[in-house]
Amino acid sequence: PLVITTADPRGNRAVLVHPVVRNCRNITFDRLDIVGDIETKDNAMDIGVDMDGTAHSMENMALIPRPDDAEPSNITIQNCKVESWGRNTLHIVGAKGLHIENNDFFTHYDYTGSDEDNKWTVDWAGTIKFVNSTDIKFLRNTSEGTLATSLFIQGCKRILVMNNVFWNENSVAVENVHATGHTVANVRLVSFGTKAADF
C-alpha cells in the first residue's frame, strides 16, 4: 500500500495540486491540502475512469463501467482539506472501494463563465461527485461551497453517507439555479436509466 501523508512535526501540511488517480489501488491520502488548479479551474482530485466535460451523453456514459464491473480501488482519503475553484472538489468515476472520512471540502465556483457553462455546472456539478461507482463510505465530512449540489450521486450502488455536514452558500447557488429550473440540493441522485437494472 502507498500512503501519502504529511510528516511535518510542526503541523504544516503538504499540498497536492490536482492529483489524478487512474488504474491504481491501495492508496491512502492522509492529512494533506489537496487543491485544484486555480488557472484551469479543474477538479481538485480525480479518481477512476477519465471523463471529460462532454461525457454526460448516453453514448459516452456507455463507455464507463457499470458499478458492478468497476475495478477495485481500495483508496482512502482522510483528514484532508480539499479545495476547488472549478466544478468539483472530488470527482470519482467507475471506482470500487473508497473510504472518505473526516475531510473538509470547499468549492469556490464563481459563475463568471458563459451562460452555457453556468447551466452545465448547475445541471451536472457537485462539490463531491460519484459516477457509476460502488462500495463507498462517505463519513464525518464537511462540504461547503457555491454549487447548487453538495453531493452528486449518479448511477451508483452501495454508498454509505453518514454524519456529514453539507453547507451551500444559498444566495449564490439559488441565484444561478432559477434559469435551469433546479433547486439547491444537499444530495442529488441521478440515473440515465429508466429502471434499476440499467445501473
Backbone torsions as a table, in degrees:
resi	resn	phi	psi	omega
1	PRO	NA	145.3	177.5
2	LEU	-104.7	127.1	177.1
3	VAL	-115.7	121.7	176.8
4	ILE	-108.9	115.1	-172.8
5	THR	-148.0	174.0	175.8
6	THR	-97.9	127.2	-179.6
7	ALA	-110.7	5.9	-177.2
8	ASP	-69.0	118.4	-178.3
9	PRO	-67.2	-18.0	178.5
10	ARG	-81.4	-5.6	177.1
11	GLY	92.0	-0.1	175.1
12	ASN	-68.2	131.8	-175.0
13	ARG	-97.5	142.0	174.5
14	ALA	-68.4	148.3	-179.2
15	VAL	-114.2	128.2	172.7
16	LEU	-111.3	130.7	178.2
17	VAL	-102.6	115.9	176.5
18	HIS	45.0	62.0	174.2
19	PRO	-67.2	140.5	179.0
20	VAL	-121.1	121.8	-176.6
21	VAL	-112.9	109.6	-179.8
22	ARG	-128.1	137.1	175.9
23	ASN	52.2	40.5	-179.7
24	CYS	-128.3	159.4	175.6
25	ARG	-149.5	165.0	177.4
26	ASN	59.9	56.4	178.7
27	ILE	-125.0	136.9	174.4
28	THR	-119.5	128.0	172.2
29	PHE	-106.1	119.7	-173.3
30	ASP	-138.0	132.0	176.1
31	ARG	53.8	54.0	-179.1
32	LEU	-125.2	157.7	165.0
33	ASP	-101.0	115.2	-178.3
34	ILE	-110.6	121.9	-174.6
35	VAL	-129.1	149.7	172.3
36	GLY	-83.4	162.7	178.5
37	ASP	-72.0	122.0	-177.2
38	ILE	-66.2	-36.0	-177.8
39	GLU	-69.7	-48.2	-176.5
40	THR	-85.8	-11.5	-177.8
41	LYS	53.7	41.3	179.0
42	ASP	-83.8	170.8	175.3
43	ASN	-58.7	154.4	175.8
44	ALA	-70.8	-37.1	-176.4
45	MET	-150.5	135.1	177.0
46	ASP	-119.3	132.8	178.0
47	ILE	-131.0	134.4	174.6
48	GLY	98.5	-147.5	-174.4
49	VAL	-66.9	139.3	176.9
50	ASP	-68.9	128.2	-176.9
51	MET	-142.4	108.6	-177.8
52	ASP	-82.7	-179.9	-173.3
53	GLY	-65.6	-10.7	-179.5
54	THR	-101.8	7.5	-170.3
55	ALA	-78.6	3.0	-176.4
56	HIS	-89.0	20.9	173.0
57	SER	-90.7	160.7	178.7
58	MET	-59.7	-37.6	-178.4
59	GLU	-64.3	-46.1	-178.8
60	ASN	-73.2	-34.1	177.5
61	MET	-62.7	-30.9	179.5
62	ALA	-65.0	-21.2	179.9
63	LEU	-82.1	-14.9	-179.0
64	ILE	-88.2	133.5	-179.9
65	PRO	-58.1	146.1	172.3
66	ARG	-68.4	157.9	-177.3
67	PRO	-51.8	-41.2	-178.3
68	ASP	-70.1	-18.4	179.4
69	ASP	-97.9	0.3	-177.4
70	ALA	-66.0	146.0	178.3
71	GLU	-75.0	137.6	177.2
72	PRO	-59.4	135.9	-177.1
73	SER	-111.9	-44.1	-175.9
74	ASN	50.0	59.1	-179.5
75	ILE	-112.2	134.4	178.4
76	THR	-117.9	133.3	172.6
77	ILE	-123.9	116.5	-175.6
78	GLN	-144.1	145.5	175.1
79	ASN	58.3	33.1	-177.6
80	CYS	-111.1	158.2	168.0
81	LYS	-108.4	122.5	-175.6
82	VAL	-120.6	122.7	-169.7
83	GLU	-135.5	134.6	-177.4
84	SER	-136.6	145.1	172.7
85	TRP	-106.0	10.1	178.4
86	GLY	-109.3	-144.7	-172.5
87	ARG	-86.5	-32.1	-177.4
88	ASN	-137.6	146.9	169.9
89	THR	-82.3	-46.7	-177.2
90	LEU	-124.7	121.2	-177.1
91	HIS	-122.7	110.8	-174.9
92	ILE	-119.5	124.3	-177.1
93	VAL	-131.4	125.9	173.9
94	GLY	61.4	40.2	-178.9
95	ALA	-114.7	157.1	-178.5
96	LYS	-136.8	125.7	175.2
97	GLY	86.4	74.6	177.1
98	LEU	-127.4	142.4	176.6
99	HIS	-122.2	113.9	-175.5
100	ILE	-122.7	110.1	-171.6
101	GLU	-144.2	139.8	172.6
102	ASN	59.8	46.8	178.3
103	ASN	-115.1	160.3	172.6
104	ASP	-115.0	121.0	-179.1
105	PHE	-110.7	131.4	179.6
106	PHE	-131.4	129.1	174.2
107	THR	-119.8	132.8	-177.0
108	HIS	-119.9	44.5	179.5
109	TYR	-66.5	130.4	-170.0
110	ASP	-105.0	-0.7	176.2
111	TYR	57.5	30.8	178.0
112	THR	-95.0	1.8	178.7
113	GLY	-78.1	-168.1	179.4
114	SER	-68.7	164.0	176.7
115	ASP	-58.6	-37.9	179.7
116	GLU	-64.9	-44.2	176.9
117	ASP	-60.6	-45.3	-178.5
118	ASN	-65.2	-38.8	178.1
119	LYS	-65.1	-43.0	178.3
120	TRP	-59.6	-41.8	-178.8
121	THR	-64.0	-44.7	178.9
122	VAL	-64.4	-39.9	-177.9
123	ASP	-68.8	-41.9	-164.7
124	TRP	-123.4	-6.7	-175.7
125	ALA	-98.0	156.3	173.7
126	GLY	-152.7	151.4	179.3
127	THR	-53.4	-43.0	172.2
128	ILE	-124.1	135.9	-175.8
129	LYS	-134.3	127.3	174.7
130	PHE	-115.3	129.3	178.4
131	VAL	-128.1	128.0	175.9
132	ASN	45.7	47.3	-179.0
133	SER	-122.2	166.3	-176.9
134	THR	-148.7	161.9	177.1
135	ASP	56.7	60.8	-179.3
136	ILE	-119.6	132.6	171.5
137	LYS	-109.9	120.4	-179.3
138	PHE	-119.8	98.2	-166.7
139	LEU	-128.2	137.7	170.3
140	ARG	52.6	42.5	176.6
141	ASN	-104.7	161.5	172.8
142	THR	-120.0	131.2	179.6
143	SER	-122.8	126.9	-179.5
144	GLU	-137.8	138.9	178.4
145	GLY	177.8	-176.6	-176.8
146	THR	-101.9	4.0	-179.9
147	LEU	-81.8	158.4	179.7
148	ALA	-72.6	-20.8	-178.0
149	THR	-124.7	132.4	176.6
150	SER	-84.0	-53.5	-178.5
151	LEU	-122.7	115.9	-176.4
152	PHE	-107.0	117.9	-178.4
153	ILE	-119.8	119.2	-174.7
154	GLN	-127.5	116.6	174.0
155	GLY	60.8	40.0	-175.2
156	CYS	-111.5	164.8	176.0
157	LYS	-133.5	153.2	173.0
158	ARG	48.8	65.1	175.4
159	ILE	-116.8	125.1	176.5
160	LEU	-101.9	117.2	178.3
161	VAL	-116.7	113.9	-172.3
162	MET	-147.4	136.6	173.1
163	ASN	58.7	44.1	177.1
164	ASN	-106.7	160.3	174.0
165	VAL	-117.9	123.1	178.0
166	PHE	-112.3	127.7	-177.1
167	TRP	-134.9	117.2	176.2
168	ASN	-108.0	141.8	172.6
169	GLU	-79.1	86.3	-168.8
170	ASN	-57.1	-35.2	-177.7
171	SER	-61.4	-35.5	178.2
172	VAL	-79.1	-47.9	-176.1
173	ALA	-64.5	-46.0	-176.9
174	VAL	-62.1	-41.9	179.7
175	GLU	-57.4	-32.1	-175.1
176	ASN	-99.2	-4.3	177.5
177	VAL	-94.8	-19.4	-176.6
178	HIS	-59.6	-35.9	-178.1
179	ALA	-66.0	-24.8	-177.2
180	THR	-99.5	-12.0	-178.1
181	GLY	84.2	2.3	177.8
182	HIS	-81.7	172.6	174.0
183	THR	-122.5	164.3	173.0
184	VAL	-71.4	133.0	-178.2
185	ALA	-137.4	130.6	174.4
186	ASN	-66.6	-44.3	177.4
187	VAL	-128.6	126.9	179.4
188	ARG	-118.9	123.3	179.3
189	LEU	-103.7	129.4	-176.0
190	VAL	-135.1	140.2	171.3
191	SER	-142.9	138.8	175.4
192	PHE	-80.0	-19.9	-177.5
193	GLY	-77.9	165.2	179.7
194	THR	-100.0	-10.6	178.4
195	LYS	-146.3	162.7	-174.0
196	ALA	-59.2	-31.5	-177.5
197	ALA	-65.4	-21.0	179.1
198	ASP	-68.0	-27.2	178.4
199	PHE	-131.7	NA	NA
